[in-house]
Amino acid sequence: MDFKDALVLVSCVSQKLSEPAPARLLYRSEWFNKARKFVETHKVDWFILSALYGVVAPDTLIAPYEKTLNTVGVAERRTWAENIHRQLAPMLIGRRRVVIFAGERYREFLVPALLHDGYEVEVPMANLRIGEQLAWLVAQS
C-alpha cells in the first residue's frame, strides 16, 4: 500500500489499559495492535481518532476512558466529526490523501468533509468484517 502524501487515522477501541499511557500503548485490542503494527511498520504519519480526546498523536499520554461513538446519537457524532475536521486542518497542510482505519460511526461525517475539502480518502477495510480486517492487517504487514 502506498502512503505517499497521506495522513493515516486509526480509531480508538474499547479495550484499554487501566492507567494513563502513551495513546499508541493505551488501546489493547487485537485489532488495534495489528493496525498499530501495520502503520508503524510502514513508517507513516498517523494519529488516533479518540471518541473522547479527538485527534491524538501516538505518543501523547492519555488516561483511559469509557466513551465510544457507537453508542451516541447522530448529533453528537456529527459534532465530534466537525471537531476532528478542525483538528486535522493543520496536519493536512501539504498533503492530498487521508487513509482511515475506523468503523462507520467514526467515518460517516468525517469522510464527506474531507472529500469536500478536496482530499482523497481511502478506507482500505471499509466493507470487511472484524475477522476479515484482522486477516487483511496480517497479510499487509
C-alpha positions, 0 to 999 in steps of 0.5 A, spaced: 500 500 500 502 506 498 502 512 503 505 517 499 502 524 501 497 521 506 495 522 513 493 515 516 487 515 522 486 509 526 480 509 531 480 508 538 477 501 541 474 499 547 479 495 550 484 499 554 489 499 559 487 501 566 492 507 567 494 513 563 499 511 557 502 513 551 495 513 546 499 508 541 500 503 548 493 505 551 488 501 546 489 493 547 485 490 542 487 485 537 485 489 532 488 495 534 495 492 535 495 489 528 493 496 525 498 499 530 503 494 527 501 495 520 502 503 520 508 503 524 511 498 520 510 502 514 513 508 517 507 513 516 504 519 519 498 517 523 494 519 529 488 516 533 481 518 532 479 518 540 471 518 541 473 522 547 480 526 546 479 527 538 485 527 534 491 524 538 498 523 536 501 516 538 505 518 543 501 523 547 499 520 554 492 519 555 488 516 561 483 511 559 476 512 558 469 509 557 466 513 551 465 510 544 461 513 538 457 507 537 453 508 542 451 516 541 446 519 537 447 522 530 448 529 533 453 528 537 457 524 532 456 529 527 459 534 532 465 530 534 466 529 526 466 537 525 471 537 531 476 532 528 475 536 521 478 542 525 483 538 528 486 535 522 486 542 518 493 543 520 496 536 519 493 536 512 497 542 510 501 539 504 498 533 503 492 530 498 490 523 501 487 521 508 487 513 509 482 511 515 482 505 519 475 506 523 468 503 523 462 507 520 460 511 526 467 514 526 467 515 518 460 517 516 461 525 517 468 525 517 469 522 510 464 527 506 468 533 509 474 531 507 472 529 500 469 536 500 475 539 502 478 536 496 482 530 499 482 523 497 480 518 502 481 511 502 478 506 507 482 500 505 477 495 510 471 499 509 466 493 507 470 487 511 468 484 517 472 484 524 475 477 522 476 479 515 480 486 517 484 482 522 486 477 516 487 483 511 492 487 517 496 480 517 497 479 510 499 487 509 504 487 514 
